[in-house]
Structure formats: structure tokens, C-alpha cells
Amino acid sequence: LNTLFHPNIVKVYSFGFLESGQPYLVLDYLQGESLEQVIQKSNESENSNFDLGWMLKTFKQISGGLAHAHEQ
């Protein structure tokens, strides 16, 4: 089912539609905060600057997974 194997891409186990027509995905469970939550927290704090090293590492991980997906 899952043909994308990369450390920065979550594994898809199953997908389909419920009787109501609502689509669903069965994915690996990843514990922690989403990128959206991290950004929202930063925007709400007085010090809204991200650490440059953290930003570069995160961008590299995201773009690595995206590049792999495009190659496939």
C-alpha cells in the first residue's frame, strides 16, 4: 500500500471511505506537537523568534520528504 519509504514521511497503512462518504486514512501514530502547533505557540509568546538551527533542521526534513515523494 505505502510506496513512499522515507524517515520524514509517515507510513500509510490503509485508506478508504466510511458509509457516510467521509474519507479516512490509517497512519502511524506520532506523539508530540504538529508544526502548526509549534508555530502557533511561537506566535503567542513574547519571544516569537525561532532558533535558526531548529528552523534549518526542520526545513531540511520537510523538503527531504517532499523531494522523495516527487521522485517517486
N, C-alpha and C positions, 0 to 999 in steps of 0.2 A: 504493500500500500504506500508506504513512505519511501520515495526515491531520493529524497534530499537528506544526505547524511553529512552533517557539519556540526561542530560544537556550539555554534551560535544559532542553530535552527532547531526549534522544538519539534519532537517527533510526533507525527500524526498516526494514531492507531486506527481510527475509524471516523466515518462521517456519514451523513445522511439527512433525512427529513423526518420529523415527528409526524404523527397523524394530523396535527394541526397545520402542517406545512412549514413549521419553524425549522430552519436548518440547525444542525448540531455538528460539533467536532469533538472527538475524544483525543486529548493531548496529554503529554507528560505534565505532571503537577510540578510547578516551580514555586517554591516558597520564597517569599520576600516581596519587595515593593516593585511595582511596574515603573518604567521610565517616566510615564505620565505623573505618577505619584511623587517621584523624586523631584521632578521639575516643579510641580505644584507646591511642594514643601519649600523649595528654594524661593519661589516667588512670594510666599507668605512670610518668610523670615526677613529680619532686618539686613542680614548679610546674604544677598541673593547671588553672590558670585560663586560659581562652581570652581573647584580645583582644576587647573589646566591639565594636569596629568590624568585625572579621572575622566575629564571630557575626551581627551585624545584616546584613551584606552577604550572607552565606551563607543566612540565613533568608529574605531578600528574594528571592534567586534561586530557592530551593526553592519558596516559596509562589507566585512568579510562574509557574513552570512548572505547578504543581498547579492554580492558578486557570485557566490557559489550557486545560488538559486538561478541567476541569469545564465550562468554557464550550462546549466542542465536543461 
